[in-house]
Amino acid sequence: MIGYYVHHQGRGHCSRAAAIAARLQTDIVALTSAELTDPAFDEVVVLDRDDADPAPSDIDAGGLLHWAPRHDAGLRNRMAQLADFVATRRPAAMVVDVSVEVTLFLRLLGVPVVVMAMPGVRDDLPHQLAYRAADAIIAPWPGDLYQPDWLLEHLSKTVFTGGISRFDGRPQVAHPTFAADILVLGGAGGNAGAAHPAIGLADAFPDLKVVGLGPAFRTWVDDPWPFLCSARLTVIGAGQGSVADAAAAGRPAVVMPEDRPFAEQRATANTLARSELALVASTWPDIDRWRSIVDSVGDSEPAWSRWQTAGAAERAARAIEAVAR
């Protein structure tokens, strides 16, 4: 049996974990504070939240960690749950997506650990501690397009899988019911209460069909795949899940990186721009720019195959099973 720790921020970690779990040839138990009911997991252990204290103190243990608030009951219970799981269930390996503290804690319990790497600037001490402690590292992007300096020390145990999409293997089928000239996908990890600038696009372009999906538009759908395949142009953030899903659909995209810790989305967006896979905009374009983008980008055929989504989840599963053996 393999345990799979899944971070609760947004939905990308859950989607990626489910895509990989579906390809593992053994029982998989998810451990998470997120809502996770995917049938790819044989069981889900619900962990206590460790971020409920409105005034946490000494959260980084003097710079050694990222999140270990002093005297936090949620953190204490969460780690106790993980220890109990290891002691009673004795997993062959654990996958961590993602947490420095959980990685180190599990390794201290003697469990082989596979860590999911994240793009951005990860040369800080906590990240490097986790990468050094890991038995294997999965980098869910194509290694020929992005190899950050901070990962070079760990290349011998790193597997570059390509972008991992929950839609890998599904046929690319477009349908008029889901068609849009501009499809704007809002992630679940941002501020759901903030007004999205895309809301005014439909008024600015009455001749175009503009569709927004996500909490900001109050139109969340569990399966955006037919919308992705049917869109003339897709607007996404630079989260790993969003990029991998757009790549799997093969449609032209405008990528707008959001501010995230460690410049995660900026790094991915820079890679996409450098590789000419998508148009990257650091700020929301004005109306004239949008018209130019739709006219020029909407009929292009980006070489999304370079993002290597085909078989990526399978490659991650094989790397995890090698550690478990």
SEDREN-342421 format. One record per residue: residue number from 1; residue in one letter; z, y, x of N, C-alpha, C in turn. Coordinates in steps of 0.05 Angstrom, whole numbers, padded with zeros to 5 digits. Example, Ala and Ser with C-alpha at 12.3 -4.5 7.8 and 13.67 -1.06 7.14 Angstrom:
1	a	00156	-00114	00264	00156	-00090	00246	00156	-00066	00264
2	s	00142	-00045	00257	00143	-00021	00273	00157	00001	00258
//
This chain:
1	m	00000	-00024	00017	00000	00000	00000	00000	00025	00018
2	i	-00014	00045	00008	-00016	00071	00022	-00005	00093	00004
3	g	00012	00109	00016	00023	00133	00001	00006	00157	00007
4	y	00003	00174	-00013	-00015	00197	-00010	00000	00222	-00020
5	y	00009	00239	-00001	00022	00264	-00009	00001	00285	-00015
6	v	00004	00298	-00039	-00016	00317	-00048	-00002	00344	-00054
7	h	-00011	00365	-00041	00001	00392	-00045	-00006	00401	-00073
8	h	00012	00418	-00084	00010	00426	-00112	-00006	00452	-00115
9	q	-00013	00466	-00094	-00027	00492	-00097	-00056	00487	-00106
10	g	-00065	00500	-00128	-00092	00497	-00137	-00098	00469	-00147
11	r	-00123	00463	-00149	-00132	00436	-00157	-00149	00422	-00136
12	g	-00156	00436	-00115	-00173	00424	-00095	-00161	00400	-00081
13	h	-00135	00402	-00074	-00122	00379	-00060	-00122	00355	-00078
14	c	-00117	00358	-00104	-00116	00336	-00122	-00144	00323	-00125
15	s	-00164	00340	-00128	-00192	00329	-00132	-00201	00314	-00107
16	r	-00194	00325	-00084	-00202	00312	-00059	-00187	00285	-00056
17	a	-00162	00285	-00061	-00146	00261	-00059	-00156	00239	-00078
18	a	-00163	00247	-00102	-00174	00227	-00121	-00200	00216	-00112
19	a	-00218	00233	-00101	-00244	00223	-00091	-00240	00202	-00069
20	i	-00221	00207	-00052	-00216	00188	-00030	-00202	00163	-00040
21	a	-00182	00167	-00057	-00167	00144	-00067	-00185	00124	-00082
22	a	-00205	00134	-00096	-00223	00117	-00110	-00239	00098	-00092
23	r	-00240	00104	-00066	-00255	00088	-00047	-00238	00072	-00028
24	l	-00212	00073	-00032	-00193	00057	-00016	-00190	00029	-00028
25	q	-00190	00009	-00011	-00189	-00018	-00020	-00161	-00029	-00020
26	t	-00142	-00014	-00029	-00114	-00022	-00031	-00100	-00005	-00051
27	d	-00075	-00012	-00058	-00060	00004	-00077	-00054	00031	-00065
28	i	-00056	00052	-00081	-00051	00080	-00073	-00031	00092	-00091
29	v	-00010	00103	-00079	00011	00116	-00094	00011	00146	-00086
30	a	00007	00163	-00105	00007	00192	-00100	00036	00202	-00103
31	l	00043	00221	-00085	00069	00234	-00086	00063	00264	-00087
32	t	00071	00278	-00108	00063	00305	-00112	00080	00319	-00133
33	s	00079	00346	-00132	00091	00362	-00153	00069	00372	-00172
34	a	00044	00367	-00166	00022	00375	-00183	00019	00357	-00207
35	e	00005	00366	-00227	-00002	00349	-00250	-00026	00331	-00241
36	l	-00021	00306	-00238	-00041	00287	-00228	-00040	00262	-00244
37	t	-00062	00256	-00258	-00063	00232	-00275	-00088	00216	-00270
38	d	-00102	00222	-00248	-00127	00208	-00243	-00124	00178	-00240
39	p	-00141	00162	-00253	-00138	00133	-00251	-00144	00122	-00224
40	a	-00153	00138	-00205	-00157	00128	-00178	-00131	00120	-00165
41	f	-00108	00131	-00175	-00082	00124	-00164	-00069	00103	-00181
42	d	-00057	00084	-00167	-00043	00062	-00182	-00016	00072	-00193
43	e	-00006	00093	-00181	00020	00103	-00189	00023	00132	-00179
44	v	00038	00149	-00194	00043	00176	-00185	00073	00180	-00185
45	v	00084	00187	-00162	00113	00194	-00159	00115	00225	-00161
46	v	00129	00235	-00181	00131	00263	-00185	00154	00274	-00168
47	l	00147	00292	-00149	00167	00304	-00131	00178	00330	-00142
48	d	00203	00335	-00135	00215	00361	-00142	00201	00383	-00128
49	r	00199	00406	-00141	00187	00430	-00128	00206	00440	-00106
50	d	00194	00452	-00085	00211	00463	-00064	00207	00493	-00062
51	d	00197	00506	-00083	00191	00534	-00082	00202	00549	-00107
52	a	00224	00539	-00118	00235	00551	-00142	00255	00573	-00137
53	d	00266	00574	-00113	00286	00595	-00106	00272	00622	-00104
54	p	00281	00642	-00120	00268	00668	-00120	00273	00684	-00094
55	a	00293	00676	-00078	00300	00690	-00054	00305	00670	-00031
56	p	00285	00655	-00022	00289	00635	-00001	00296	00649	00025
57	s	00312	00635	00042	00320	00647	00068	00313	00628	00090
58	d	00307	00640	00114	00300	00625	00138	00279	00604	00132
59	i	00257	00612	00120	00238	00592	00110	00223	00577	00133
60	d	00221	00589	00157	00205	00576	00178	00222	00565	00201
61	a	00248	00563	00197	00266	00551	00218	00260	00563	00245
62	g	00260	00589	00246	00256	00603	00271	00228	00601	00283
63	g	00208	00596	00265	00180	00594	00274	00171	00566	00280
64	l	00189	00547	00278	00182	00519	00284	00166	00506	00261
65	l	00171	00515	00236	00159	00503	00213	00146	00525	00196
66	h	00133	00517	00174	00122	00536	00155	00139	00540	00131
67	w	00152	00519	00120	00166	00522	00095	00190	00502	00095
68	a	00213	00513	00102	00238	00497	00101	00261	00515	00095
69	p	00261	00527	00071	00282	00547	00064	00310	00534	00065
70	r	00328	00549	00076	00356	00539	00080	00370	00536	00053
71	h	00385	00514	00051	00402	00507	00027	00386	00507	00002
72	d	00360	00498	00003	00344	00497	-00021	00346	00469	-00034
73	a	00356	00468	-00058	00361	00443	-00071	00335	00428	-00076
74	g	00314	00442	-00083	00288	00429	-00088	00277	00416	-00063
75	l	00279	00430	-00041	00270	00418	-00016	00287	00394	-00008
76	r	00313	00396	-00011	00330	00373	-00005	00323	00349	-00022
77	n	00320	00353	-00048	00314	00330	-00065	00286	00319	-00059
78	r	00267	00337	-00053	00240	00328	-00047	00239	00310	-00023
79	m	00253	00318	-00002	00253	00302	00022	00268	00276	00018
80	a	00289	00277	00002	00304	00252	-00005	00286	00233	-00020
81	q	00269	00243	-00038	00251	00226	-00053	00231	00213	-00034
82	l	00221	00228	-00015	00202	00217	00005	00215	00196	00021
83	a	00240	00200	00030	00254	00181	00046	00259	00155	00030
84	d	00267	00158	00005	00272	00135	-00012	00246	00119	-00016
85	f	00224	00133	-00020	00198	00120	-00023	00191	00103	00001
86	v	00194	00114	00025	00188	00100	00050	00207	00076	00053
87	a	00233	00080	00047	00253	00059	00052	00249	00035	00033
88	t	00242	00041	00008	00240	00020	-00013	00212	00008	-00015
89	r	00191	00025	-00011	00164	00015	-00016	00150	00008	00010
90	r	00158	00018	00033	00148	00011	00059	00118	00013	00061
91	p	00107	00037	00057	00077	00040	00058	00067	00034	00086
92	a	00042	00023	00087	00029	00017	00112	00021	00042	00127
93	a	00016	00064	00111	00009	00090	00123	00013	00110	00101
94	m	00014	00136	00109	00016	00158	00091	-00007	00178	00098
95	v	-00019	00189	00077	-00038	00211	00080	-00024	00236	00071
96	v	-00027	00258	00086	-00014	00283	00079	-00036	00305	00076
97	d	-00038	00315	00052	-00057	00336	00045	-00043	00357	00027
98	v	-00030	00377	00038	-00024	00382	00066	00005	00392	00068
99	s	00018	00388	00091	00045	00399	00096	00053	00391	00124
100	v	00059	00411	00140	00070	00406	00166	00096	00391	00164
101	e	00114	00401	00146	00141	00389	00144	00140	00360	00135
102	v	00123	00354	00115	00121	00327	00106	00109	00308	00127
103	t	00090	00318	00142	00078	00303	00164	00099	00295	00184
104	l	00114	00315	00193	00135	00309	00214	00157	00292	00203
105	f	00165	00296	00178	00187	00281	00166	00179	00251	00164
106	l	00154	00246	00154	00145	00219	00151	00143	00205	00178
107	r	00133	00220	00198	00131	00208	00225	00158	00202	00236
108	l	00178	00218	00231	00205	00213	00239	00217	00188	00226
109	l	00206	00181	00202	00214	00157	00188	00199	00133	00199
110	g	00181	00137	00218	00167	00115	00231	00142	00107	00216
111	v	00131	00124	00199	00107	00117	00184	00082	00128	00197
112	p	00061	00112	00201	00036	00123	00210	00025	00144	00191
113	v	00016	00166	00201	00008	00189	00184	-00020	00197	00190
114	v	-00036	00201	00168	-00063	00213	00170	-00061	00241	00158
115	v	-00069	00261	00173	-00067	00289	00165	-00094	00300	00158
116	m	-00095	00314	00136	-00120	00328	00128	-00120	00355	00142
117	a	-00140	00360	00159	-00142	00386	00172	-00153	00407	00153
118	m	-00147	00432	00159	-00157	00455	00143	-00170	00474	00161
119	p	-00191	00488	00152	-00205	00507	00169	-00188	00532	00172
120	g	-00196	00550	00189	-00182	00575	00194	-00169	00575	00222
121	v	-00149	00592	00225	-00136	00595	00251	-00110	00578	00250
122	r	-00111	00554	00262	-00089	00535	00260	-00078	00530	00288
123	d	-00077	00550	00305	-00067	00546	00332	-00037	00551	00335
124	d	-00024	00557	00313	00005	00562	00313	00021	00536	00319
125	l	00046	00540	00328	00062	00517	00336	00066	00496	00314
126	p	00073	00504	00289	00076	00484	00268	00052	00466	00264
127	h	00028	00479	00261	00004	00463	00257	-00001	00444	00280
128	q	00002	00454	00304	-00003	00437	00328	00017	00414	00330
129	l	00042	00419	00322	00062	00397	00321	00052	00375	00302
130	a	00042	00383	00278	00033	00363	00259	00009	00348	00269
131	y	-00010	00362	00281	-00034	00349	00291	-00027	00329	00314
132	r	-00009	00337	00331	-00001	00319	00353	00014	00295	00342
133	a	00030	00298	00321	00045	00276	00310	00028	00256	00294
134	a	00005	00266	00284	-00012	00250	00267	-00025	00227	00282
135	d	-00028	00204	00269	-00043	00182	00280	-00073	00186	00278
136	a	-00081	00201	00258	-00110	00208	00254	-00111	00234	00239
137	i	-00133	00248	00243	-00138	00274	00230	-00165	00272	00216
138	i	-00166	00279	00191	-00191	00280	00176	-00198	00309	00173
139	a	-00222	00317	00184	-00232	00344	00181	-00255	00343	00160
140	p	-00250	00353	00136	-00269	00349	00114	-00292	00370	00114
141	w	-00306	00370	00136	-00329	00388	00139	-00347	00375	00161
142	p	-00372	00383	00164	-00389	00372	00184	-00382	00382	00212
143	g	-00377	00363	00230	-00369	00371	00257	-00390	00385	00274
144	d	-00415	00381	00267	-00436	00395	00282	-00439	00424	00274
145	l	-00426	00432	00252	-00428	00460	00243	-00402	00475	00249
146	y	-00379	00461	00252	-00354	00475	00255	-00334	00458	00271
147	q	-00328	00466	00295	-00307	00454	00311	-00290	00476	00323
148	p	-00268	00483	00310	-00251	00505	00320	-00237	00497	00345
149	d	-00231	00517	00362	-00219	00512	00388	-00192	00497	00386
150	w	-00177	00503	00365	-00150	00491	00362	-00151	00461	00357
151	l	-00175	00451	00349	-00177	00423	00343	-00187	00407	00367
152	l	-00196	00420	00387	-00209	00407	00410	-00190	00387	00423
153	e	-00164	00394	00425	-00145	00377	00438	-00142	00350	00423
154	h	-00149	00350	00397	-00144	00326	00381	-00170	00312	00373
155	l	-00192	00318	00386	-00217	00307	00378	-00218	00276	00379
156	s	-00203	00265	00397	-00204	00235	00400	-00194	00221	00376
157	k	-00178	00234	00359	-00168	00221	00335	-00177	00236	00310
158	t	-00197	00252	00312	-00207	00267	00289	-00233	00255	00279
159	v	-00235	00252	00252	-00259	00243	00239	-00270	00266	00222
160	f	-00294	00275	00229	-00308	00295	00213	-00324	00281	00191
161	t	-00315	00284	00167	-00327	00269	00145	-00350	00283	00132
162	g	-00352	00309	00135	-00369	00325	00117	-00352	00333	00093
163	g	-00363	00351	00077	-00349	00362	00053	-00343	00340	00033
164	i	-00318	00338	00024	-00311	00317	00005	-00311	00328	-00023
165	s	-00329	00318	-00039	-00333	00327	-00067	-00326	00305	-00087
166	r	-00313	00312	-00108	-00307	00292	-00129	-00333	00283	-00143
167	f	-00355	00298	-00139	-00380	00291	-00152	-00399	00275	-00135
168	d	-00390	00267	-00111	-00408	00252	-00094	-00417	00227	-00107
169	g	-00443	00223	-00108	-00454	00199	-00120	-00464	00203	-00148
170	r	-00456	00225	-00161	-00466	00230	-00189	-00495	00241	-00187
171	p	-00512	00233	-00205	-00539	00243	-00206	-00540	00273	-00211
172	q	-00558	00287	-00198	-00561	00316	-00203	-00579	00319	-00227
173	v	-00567	00324	-00251	-00582	00325	-00276	-00577	00352	-00288
174	a	-00599	00368	-00291	-00597	00394	-00303	-00604	00392	-00333
175	h	-00591	00409	-00349	-00595	00408	-00378	-00594	00436	-00390
176	p	-00612	00443	-00408	-00612	00471	-00419	-00585	00479	-00432
177	t	-00570	00460	-00442	-00545	00466	-00455	-00526	00480	-00436
178	f	-00527	00472	-00410	-00508	00482	-00390	-00521	00503	-00372
179	a	-00545	00511	-00377	-00560	00528	-00359	-00548	00556	-00358
180	a	-00550	00569	-00335	-00542	00597	-00332	-00558	00609	-00309
181	d	-00564	00635	-00312	-00577	00648	-00289	-00556	00653	-00267
182	i	-00532	00660	-00275	-00510	00664	-00256	-00486	00649	-00267
183	l	-00477	00629	-00252	-00452	00614	-00259	-00430	00622	-00240
184	v	-00408	00633	-00250	-00386	00642	-00234	-00363	00622	-00238
185	l	-00355	00609	-00216	-00334	00589	-00217	-00309	00601	-00205
186	g	-00288	00604	-00220	-00262	00613	-00210	-00244	00590	-00205
187	g	-00231	00589	-00182	-00213	00567	-00175	-00186	00570	-00189
188	a	-00170	00548	-00187	-00144	00548	-00199	-00122	00557	-00180
189	g	-00130	00563	-00155	-00109	00571	-00136	-00104	00600	-00133
190	g	-00119	00617	-00147	-00116	00646	-00145	-00098	00657	-00166
191	n	-00102	00683	-00172	-00086	00696	-00192	-00100	00695	-00219
192	a	-00090	00677	-00236	-00103	00673	-00262	-00101	00697	-00280
193	g	-00082	00715	-00275	-00078	00738	-00292	-00096	00762	-00285
194	a	-00109	00761	-00263	-00125	00783	-00254	-00153	00783	-00267
195	a	-00162	00807	-00275	-00189	00809	-00287	-00210	00803	-00266
196	h	-00229	00786	-00273	-00250	00779	-00253	-00273	00799	-00255
197	p	-00283	00809	-00232	-00304	00829	-00233	-00330	00818	-00246
198	a	-00333	00792	-00248	-00357	00781	-00261	-00358	00786	-00291
199	i	-00336	00794	-00303	-00335	00797	-00332	-00355	00818	-00340
200	g	-00361	00838	-00323	-00380	00859	-00330	-00409	00852	-00324
201	l	-00414	00830	-00311	-00441	00823	-00304	-00460	00819	-00328
202	a	-00450	00806	-00348	-00466	00800	-00372	-00475	00826	-00385
203	d	-00458	00846	-00386	-00466	00872	-00397	-00486	00886	-00380
204	a	-00483	00883	-00354	-00501	00897	-00335	-00529	00884	-00335
205	f	-00530	00858	-00341	-00556	00843	-00341	-00560	00829	-00368
206	p	-00567	00844	-00389	-00570	00832	-00415	-00593	00812	-00416
207	d	-00611	00813	-00396	-00634	00794	-00395	-00626	00768	-00381
208	l	-00602	00766	-00370	-00594	00742	-00356	-00570	00729	-00370
209	k	-00569	00703	-00368	-00546	00689	-00379	-00525	00685	-00358
210	v	-00502	00697	-00362	-00480	00696	-00343	-00458	00680	-00355
211	v	-00449	00659	-00341	-00428	00641	-00350	-00405	00641	-00330
212	g	-00381	00645	-00339	-00357	00644	-00322	-00339	00621	-00330
213	l	-00331	00605	-00311	-00313	00583	-00316	-00288	00586	-00298
214	g	-00265	00582	-00310	-00240	00584	-00294	-00219	00599	-00309
215	p	-00194	00598	-00298	-00172	00612	-00312	-00177	00641	-00317
216	a	-00191	00655	-00299	-00196	00684	-00302	-00213	00689	-00327
217	f	-00229	00669	-00335	-00247	00673	-00358	-00236	00658	-00383
218	r	-00213	00644	-00379	-00201	00628	-00400	-00221	00608	-00411
219	t	-00237	00597	-00393	-00257	00577	-00401	-00257	00554	-00382
220	w	-00233	00545	-00375	-00232	00522	-00356	-00244	00497	-00369
221	v	-00260	00483	-00353	-00271	00457	-00362	-00264	00437	-00340
222	d	-00257	00412	-00348	-00250	00392	-00329	-00273	00381	-00313
223	d	-00297	00383	-00325	-00321	00373	-00312	-00343	00394	-00310
224	p	-00343	00410	-00289	-00364	00431	-00287	-00390	00421	-00276
225	w	-00392	00395	-00270	-00416	00384	-00257	-00442	00391	-00271
226	p	-00445	00388	-00298	-00470	00395	-00310	-00476	00425	-00309
227	f	-00456	00442	-00308	-00460	00470	-00305	-00471	00476	-00276
228	l	-00459	00463	-00256	-00467	00466	-00228	-00496	00458	-00225
229	c	-00504	00436	-00236	-00531	00425	-00233	-00551	00442	-00248
230	s	-00543	00456	-00268	-00562	00470	-00286	-00564	00500	-00279
231	a	-00547	00510	-00261	-00546	00539	-00256	-00569	00547	-00237
232	r	-00580	00570	-00242	-00600	00581	-00224	-00586	00591	-00198
233	l	-00562	00602	-00201	-00547	00613	-00179	-00517	00609	-00185
234	t	-00502	00599	-00166	-00473	00595	-00170	-00458	00613	-00152
235	v	-00437	00625	-00163	-00419	00643	-00147	-00392	00628	-00145
236	i	-00383	00624	-00120	-00359	00609	-00115	-00342	00622	-00094
237	g	-00317	00615	-00092	-00301	00622	-00069	-00307	00603	-00046
238	a	-00293	00606	-00024	-00299	00589	-00001	-00278	00568	00003
239	g	-00265	00559	-00018	-00248	00536	-00016	-00264	00511	-00010
240	q	-00251	00492	00003	-00266	00468	00012	-00277	00452	-00012
241	g	-00261	00450	-00033	-00271	00435	-00057	-00294	00449	-00070
242	s	-00293	00475	-00073	-00314	00490	-00086	-00340	00488	-00070
243	v	-00338	00491	-00044	-00362	00489	-00027	-00374	00461	-00028
244	a	-00357	00441	-00026	-00367	00413	-00027	-00380	00407	-00053
245	d	-00369	00417	-00075	-00381	00412	-00102	-00408	00426	-00104
246	a	-00410	00451	-00094	-00435	00465	-00095	-00456	00451	-00078
247	a	-00447	00441	-00054	-00465	00427	-00037	-00475	00401	-00050
248	a	-00458	00387	-00064	-00466	00362	-00077	-00486	00368	-00099
249	a	-00484	00391	-00112	-00503	00398	-00133	-00529	00408	-00122
250	g	-00528	00418	-00097	-00553	00426	-00084	-00565	00452	-00094
251	r	-00549	00469	-00108	-00560	00493	-00119	-00554	00517	-00101
252	p	-00570	00538	-00102	-00564	00563	-00087	-00537	00574	-00095
253	a	-00524	00586	-00075	-00497	00596	-00080	-00492	00622	-00066
254	v	-00476	00639	-00079	-00464	00662	-00066	-00435	00656	-00062
255	v	-00426	00657	-00037	-00398	00650	-00030	-00382	00675	-00024
256	m	-00360	00678	-00038	-00343	00701	-00035	-00315	00692	-00026
257	p	-00310	00693	00000	-00284	00683	00010	-00260	00700	-00001
258	e	-00239	00686	-00008	-00215	00699	-00017	-00194	00699	00005
259	d	-00176	00718	00003	-00154	00719	00023	-00136	00695	00020
260	r	-00134	00679	00041	-00116	00656	00041	-00102	00655	00068
261	p	-00079	00641	00069	-00065	00639	00094	-00082	00627	00116
262	f	-00079	00637	00140	-00092	00627	00164	-00123	00631	00163
263	a	-00131	00651	00146	-00160	00658	00144	-00177	00633	00137
264	e	-00166	00616	00121	-00180	00590	00115	-00208	00595	00103
265	q	-00210	00611	00082	-00235	00614	00069	-00255	00631	00085
266	r	-00244	00650	00101	-00262	00666	00119	-00276	00648	00139
267	a	-00262	00628	00150	-00273	00610	00169	-00296	00594	00157
268	t	-00291	00583	00133	-00312	00567	00120	-00336	00585	00113
269	a	-00331	00608	00103	-00353	00626	00095	-00369	00634	00120
270	n	-00356	00639	00142	-00371	00645	00167	-00389	00622	00176
271	t	-00379	00598	00172	-00395	00574	00179	-00419	00572	00161
272	l	-00415	00577	00136	-00438	00575	00117	-00459	00597	00123
273	a	-00449	00621	00129	-00468	00643	00135	-00483	00637	00161
274	r	-00469	00628	00181	-00481	00622	00207	-00502	00599	00204
275	s	-00496	00580	00186	-00514	00557	00183	-00536	00563	00162
276	e	-00535	00587	00150	-00555	00595	00130	-00556	00576	00106
277	l	-00532	00567	00097	-00530	00549	00074	-00525	00565	00049
278	a	-00514	00588	00051	-00507	00604	00027	-00506	00634	00035
279	l	-00510	00651	00015	-00506	00679	00019	-00477	00685	00017
280	v	-00465	00698	00037	-00437	00704	00038	-00433	00734	00033
281	a	-00415	00741	00015	-00409	00769	00009	-00379	00773	00012
282	s	-00371	00791	00029	-00342	00795	00034	-00329	00811	00011
283	t	-00345	00827	-00003	-00335	00842	-00026	-00355	00838	-00049
284	w	-00345	00845	-00073	-00362	00841	-00097	-00386	00860	-00096
285	p	-00411	00849	-00097	-00435	00867	-00096	-00437	00885	-00120
286	d	-00450	00908	-00115	-00455	00926	-00138	-00478	00916	-00154
287	i	-00484	00929	-00176	-00504	00919	-00195	-00532	00916	-00182
288	d	-00540	00937	-00167	-00566	00935	-00154	-00568	00912	-00135
289	r	-00546	00907	-00121	-00546	00885	-00102	-00548	00858	-00117
290	w	-00534	00857	-00139	-00535	00832	-00155	-00564	00826	-00164
291	r	-00578	00846	-00173	-00606	00842	-00181	-00622	00831	-00158
292	s	-00619	00842	-00134	-00633	00833	-00111	-00626	00805	-00104
293	i	-00600	00798	-00106	-00591	00771	-00100	-00603	00750	-00119
294	v	-00602	00757	-00144	-00613	00738	-00164	-00643	00734	-00160
295	d	-00657	00755	-00154	-00686	00753	-00150	-00694	00738	-00125
296	s	-00678	00741	-00104	-00685	00729	-00078	-00673	00702	-00073
297	v	-00648	00698	-00082	-00633	00673	-00075	-00637	00653	-00097
298	g	-00640	00661	-00121	-00639	00643	-00144	-00660	00621	-00144
299	d	-00683	00626	-00131	-00704	00605	-00130	-00706	00591	-00103
300	s	-00687	00595	-00086	-00687	00582	-00059	-00677	00554	-00061
301	e	-00681	00539	-00040	-00671	00511	-00038	-00655	00508	-00013
302	p	-00629	00514	-00013	-00613	00512	00011	-00611	00483	00021
303	a	-00608	00481	00047	-00607	00454	00060	-00578	00444	00059
304	w	-00568	00441	00034	-00540	00432	00031	-00534	00405	00042
305	s	-00555	00389	00048	-00550	00362	00059	-00535	00365	00086
306	r	-00538	00388	00099	-00524	00392	00125	-00494	00393	00122
307	w	-00484	00397	00097	-00455	00397	00093	-00445	00368	00090
308	q	-00463	00349	00089	-00456	00321	00091	-00436	00311	00070
309	t	-00441	00319	00045	-00423	00309	00024	-00428	00280	00017
310	a	-00453	00271	00020	-00459	00244	00013	-00444	00224	00030
311	g	-00426	00208	00018	-00411	00189	00033	-00386	00200	00047
312	a	-00380	00225	00043	-00357	00237	00057	-00330	00224	00049
313	a	-00326	00220	00023	-00301	00208	00015	-00299	00180	00025
314	e	-00321	00165	00026	-00321	00138	00037	-00313	00139	00067
315	r	-00323	00158	00082	-00316	00159	00110	-00287	00165	00114
316	a	-00276	00182	00097	-00247	00188	00098	-00231	00163	00092
317	a	-00240	00148	00072	-00225	00124	00064	-00224	00103	00087
318	r	-00247	00101	00101	-00248	00081	00123	-00229	00090	00146
319	a	-00228	00116	00151	-00210	00126	00172	-00180	00121	00165
320	i	-00174	00124	00139	-00146	00119	00130	-00139	00090	00132
321	e	-00158	00073	00124	-00153	00044	00125	-00150	00034	00153
322	a	-00164	00047	00172	-00161	00039	00200	-00133	00044	00210
323	v	-00121	00066	00202	-00093	00072	00210	-00074	00053	00196
324	a	-00079	00047	00171	-00061	00029	00156	-00061	00001	00168
325	r	-00084	-00007	00180	-00085	-00034	00192	-00071	-00035	00218
//
